Amino acid sequence: MSVQREKIVLIVSGTYGRELVPCLHDLTQLNCIYVYCADNAHNEEWSKNYTN
């Protein structure tokens, strides 16, 4: 099985999302990232730089 043919869905907390998204957003296997947090305004600020 080839990892290149698989699609990845990543679910992270807001704290980890802020650190991981910049490192992972260009991976072709990454289909989407869900960031769960209580502070939407804080995470909307940094996440608006990423389209997926």
Helices and strands as residue ranges (DSSP letters): G 3-5, E 8-13, H 14-24, E 30-36, H 40-47
